[in-house]
Amino acid sequence: MSSKISTIMAKTRTQKEQEIQEITKNLKRDSKFLTFGFGGVSVNKLNELRSNFRKGGNLMYVIKRRLFDIALKNKGIKFKPNSFIGQTGLVFFQGDFSDVAGLVYNFISEKESEGKILGGYDISSSEMYEADYLERIGQLPSREVLLGQVVGGISSPIRAFVYTLKAIAESN
């Protein structure tokens, strides 16, 4: 009877260098990124999150913080996200932080997962975004929901006024 022992091979230096090059390339191409820490997540949930990002044209990586720090240093970007014990997710995107922060916030606030937003950076303006700020943005409803609430807030008093005028006209 033979026993099979599964071993996880560490990444070779070449693989690590390729990963750094890929991240550096994305730092050139995309104008913003957001980092988040997570743990206790199933592979299916992680793949679902990646799929949601892909639908919006965004890229998500699970990366070693040390390799990410090297890629940032190579690009001359002074960004140091909060530390988190666990895995680090990295999302490259073009749109608003609100779109990405909402997806990440919903992902890390699920019962079976643990995590937090670590920070974000806008490469084009060299502006860093703190984790607390991005977490508050992530808690907001989507742009479409907010616009619907504004329209509802404006139309509701007008509708009530029209019904009142109609009732007055019918009573005479």
Secondary structure, 3 states (H helix, E strand, C coil): CCCCCCCCCCCCHHHHHHHHHHHHHHHHHCCEEEEEEEECCCHHHHHHHHHHHHHCCCEEEEECHHHHHHHHHHHCCCCCCCCCCCEEEEEEECCCHHHHHHHHHHHHCCCCCEEEEEEEEECCCCEEECHHHHHHHHHCCCHHHHHHHHHHHHHHHHHHHHHHHHHHHHHC
